[in-house]
């Protein structure tokens, strides 16, 4: 549209916001950014409720306070519900401006899912909440998008296909292929430790190399594509699962480089040890399954949120281990009462007995023989049970909450996928 002025005014429920034409063009809210592509006033009125050409002012008869919180999201990247406003009403405002439930913070996503479940809308798609019909959602309707926006949408679809396995049918197929390659790699890794593996490998050396190369090629291509379509390359490199991917892929190329350098054998001293360690590091491929299985995702999210409780648990165990190992060494070996126990000759040696006693494992390889040592052992076992149980309650509740959140997110993707299948 040929704007009369360089400043555009958005009037949302009586509150005015002034922006330049360049800002309107690249505005994060889809409905606002589409104003820049309008060629006639009729097209403008399909996006807003009224338009004043003289003042270059666009009127939107929407909730003013809700738009304030949406503007906070535009500025800070965090979207939360308006206090005192119904979750579904705010969600309707989000859909009107072109936002989705995925833009909400995790706590607000949980509130929205609980609200939808409460009123019996847990099986409906997000489009059923109700957005005005002027928002084009049909793929057949010609869009007013620029080439840059189309490329960005394609990159976003690619990112979701590789990062969110439940986001589409293509994403599920990619996830299934990735899981198959992981399982093949793990089977080969386990089989390589069998006594008859070397003989079998010599008989079918080319087949083994081909299978290994295909698996590594898939993992490398997957990691490369995910890096190229990532929104923030630095954040991508800092994520733990991506670091694990690199650690799992790198040994193959290091092994190939060492083989080309004339060090292919396993009995070359330090080089052979390095090769064996690098090969065994491929077990980290199992961590790739965390992207595709809810249980592993729940475990990882729980450990992330409960790191303070985990540190507290480790502190409890270390303090108790230091105290009991010193007392055990004194009672069993340090008093020179004629019954010195060689298994407790030092505090570090006694610490092994303390840790297996506090965790109630009790291998039986080390045990006290004096009366005082046995009394101390009983106290060690009882205190170990108590100390381990104290933080477990917090970790358990966090695990349940994380599982609930991820399950709701998975259900939301399933609803979106069902809607996609119906539209097709």
N, C-alpha and C positions, 0 to 999 in steps of 0.2 A: 504494500500500500504506500502511496505517496503521502507521507505524513506532512501536515501543514507546518509543524514546529519540530524542532529537534528534541524537545522534552515531551514525553508522554506521561499522562496522569492516569493512574488506576484508582478508581473510586469504588472501594469495596465496603458496602454497608455504611456509607457516609464517611469512611476514613480514606484520606487521599495519600497516594504514594507516587512520587515523581521519579521517572527514570529516563535515561537517554535512549535513543533508538537502538544503539549498539547493545545496550543492556537488555532491552526487550527482545532483540533477536536471539541472544544466547541465554535467555532466562531459563532457570532450571525447571520451572513449572510449564508443562506442555501447553496448557491452554493459553498462557500469556505469550509464550514464544511464537505460537502460531499466528498471533496478531500481525507480526511483522511480514508474513507471507501473504496476507490478504490483499487482493487487488481492487476490490470494490467495497463500498460501505455495506452492501448486503451481506458480504462474507464476514465483515466485522460483527454485524448484529447476530450472526449465527454463533459467535463465541461469547459475546457479552450481551447485557440486557439493553443498553442504550449507548449512544456515542454522540459526543458534542464536538463537531468539526472545528468550531471556532476556538475552543480551548484545548482541542486534541485530548479529550478526556473520555475514558472508557468506564462505563458504569456496570458494576456487578452487584446484583441483589443477593448477596450471600452473607454468611455469619461473619461479622467484622472481627470478633475476638478469636474465632477459629483461624482466620487468615493471619492474625498477629503471630500465632504459634507456628503456622506454616512458613511465615517469613523468617522466623527464628531458625527453622530448619534450613532455609535457603542460605542463611548467613553462617550458621554453625555446623550444619550437617546432622543435627540431633532433632528428632521429631517425637514429641510426647503429647498426650491428651490434654485438653483444656480442663482445668479443675471445674467441676460442677456441670460439665456438658456431657450428655450421653455419648458413650463410645461409638454407637452406630451413627449418631448424627455427625460427629466429627469425622468418622470414616467416610460418610457421604460427601463431606466437604473435601476430603482428600482425593476421592475419586473424581470429583468435579474439576479440581485443579490439575489432575493428571498424576497423582501419587498413588502408591499401592501400599498394602499392609506391610510389605517387606521393608519399607522406609521407616517404619516405627521402631523405636527401641524395643529390646526383647521383653522388658517388663510390660510395656503397653501392648505388644503383640499378644502376650498371654491374656491380658484383660479383654482384648477384642475377641479372641477365640473363646474365652469363657462366656462372654456375653452372647456370642452367636450360638454357642451350645445351649445356653440357658433358655433362649427363646425358640429353640428348635431349628436353627439355620445352619447347623454344623455340616449338612450335606449339600448346601448350596454353594455355588461359585460366588466369587467376589462381585461379579457383574450383577448378581441378583439383588445386591443391597440397594441399588437404585441410583443411577446417574442420569442426568438430563440427556435426552436423545440427541442433542447437538454434538456430542463427543463422538467422533468417528471411531468405531471399533472394528467395523467389518473390513476384511482384507480386500474386498472388491471395491470399496469406496476409494476414489482417488484421493491421495493425501496431499497435503501442502508442505511436504518435507523437502529440504534441500539435500544435495548429494552427500554433504557432510553428515547430516542427521541419519540418512540411510546407512552410511558406512558405520556410524556409531551404533546403530541398532543391530547391524549384522555382527559387530564385535561383541555386543552384549549377549546376543543369542549364542555365539560361540563360547563366551565365558561361562554362561549358565550351563551349556551342554557338557562342559568339562568339569566344572566346579560343583554343580548341583545335580546329582544323578536323578532326582525325582522331578526335575523341572519340565521335562518333555520326553517324548518317545525316543528321540534320537539320543538324548542324554542317558536314558536307561540302556539302550543298546551299547553305547560306548562304555558304560559302567560294567555291563556284562562281559564285554570283550576284555576289559582291563582285569576283571576278576579271574577270567579264564587264564590269561597270561601269568598272573600272579601265582595261581595254583600250579601251573605247569613248571614255573621257575622253582617253586618250593619243592615239588616232587623231585625235580632233577637235583636240587641241592641236597635233599635227604638221601637220595639214591647214591650220590657221589661218595658218601661215607661208608657204603657197604663194602665188605671185603672183595666181592666179585665184580665191583664196578669197573676197576681198571681193565680187567680182561674184556668186559663187554664194551667198554669205551674204545679199546683198540680195534675191536671187530667192526664197530659202527662209528668211527671217528667223525666222518663227514656229517652223518645225521645229527650227532650231538652238537657239532659246531653250528649247523644250520638252525636247529631249534633254539640254541642259546642266542645266536645272532638275531633271530626274529623277535624273541622276547625283549632283548635289550633295545632293538630298533623301535619297538612299539613304545616302551617306557620312555625312550629318549624323545621320540616324536611327540608323545603326550605331554611331557614336561615342557618341551620347547613351545608347543602351541599354547599351553596354559600361560606361559611367561609372556608370549607375544600379545595375547588378548587381555592380560591383566590390567585392571584400572590403574594400579599403582605398582610399578615394577619393584620399588624398594620394599614396600610392604610384602609383596610376593616373596622376595628373597628372604625375608625375616620370619616367615611362617614356619613353625616346626615341621609340619608334614612336607613342605617343599624342601627343607634342608635334608630331611630323611630321604626324599627322592634322589637328590643329588648324591648323597652318601651311598645309596644303594646302586646307582648307575655307574658312578666313577670307577669302582674296582675293575669292571670289565675293560674299560679303555686303558686303565693303568696296566692291567695284565697284558693286554695286546701290545702296548708300548714296550713293556719289558721283554716280551717275547721277540719283538722286532729288534730289540737291542742285544739279543743273544743271551737272554737270561730266562728261558722258558721253563726250566726244571724246578722241582720242589726241593732239591737237595743242595742248593747253592748258598748255604749258610744264612746270613741275614736276609738276602734277597728271597730265598725260599720261604722263610718265615713270614716275610711281608706278603708274599703271594698268597699263602694259606690264610692269613688274616683277612686280606682283601676279599678273597672268595667267600669266606664265611660271613662277611658283612652284608652279603646279599640277603640274609635273613630279614633285613630291615624292609624288604619288599612287603612283608606281611602288614607293615604299618600303612601301606596304601589302601588296605581294606577298610581303614577308618573312614574313608570318604564314602563308602558304600553301605556300611552297616551301622544301624542305629546304636547298638550296644557299645561298639568301640568309640563312637562319637560321644556317647554319654560319659564313658570312662574318661576320655580326654578332657571334656568340658568340666567334669567334676574335679579332676586333679588340678585344673587351672584355677578354678574358683576356691578350692580348699587348700591352696598351698600353705596358708598360714597354719591351718590345723595340722597339715602334714609336718611342717617344721616343728610345731609344738610337740607332736608325737615323737619325732626324732630326738628332741631335747629331753623329753621325759626318759626315753630309753637310754640315751647316752649318760645322763646323770645317774640313773639307777645302776647302769652297768659299771660305771666308774666306782661307785660306792661298794657294790656287792663283790666285784672282782678283787678289790683291795682287801676286803674282809675275808673273802674265801682264800686268797693267797696266804693271809696271816694265819688263819685257823688250820689250814691243811698242810702248810709247808714252813711257815715262818716262825713258829713258836718252838721248834726243836723239842717236841714231846716224845720223840721216839717213833712216831708213826707219820713220817713225812710222806706226803703224796706227790710223786714226781710230776703228775699231770697239772699241778698247781705251782710249778716252780717259779712262775713269774706272773705279774698282774695281766699282761696281754694273753697269756695262756689261760688264766682263769676267766678272762672276759668272754672267751668262746663258750665256756660252760654257762656263764650268766645269760648270754643272749639266747641260747637254745632252751634254757630253763624258763626265762621270762615269756618266751613265745610258746611255751608248753609243747615244744617239739620233742626234746628229750631223746637224743640218739642213743644214749647209753655208753658212748665211747669214753666220756669223762664223767666221773661222779665222786662225791665226797665220801670219805671213809670215817672221819671223826664225828663224834656226837655234835659238837658245835657246828661243824660243816653241814651236817644234815639238817639241823634246825635252821641254819642260814638258808639252805636250799629250799625249805618249805616257805620261808618268808619271801624268798626271791620269786617263787612261782606265784604265790598269792598277789604280791605287789605287782608282778608283771601283768596279771589278768586285769587288775584294777586300772593300771596306767594305760594299757592298750584300749580299754573300754571307754575311757573318758572322752577322747576326741572322736570316737567312732560315731557317736550319735549325730554330731554336726555333719560329718562326712556322709552319713546315710541320708539325712534330710536333703542335703545338697544334691546327692545322686538322684533322689526321687524327683526333685524339682527340675534338674537338668533333663532327665528322661521325659518328663511331662512336656517341657518346652520343645524338645526336639521331636517328640511324637506329634504335637500340634503343628509344628512347622512341616513335617512330612505329610500330615493330613491336608494342610493348605496346598501344598504342591500337588497332591493327588486330586484335589478339587479342580485346580487350574488345568491339570492334564485331562481330566474328564471333560471339562468345558471345551478344551482344544479339540478333542476327538469328536465331540458332538458337532462343533462348527465345521469340521472337515467333512 
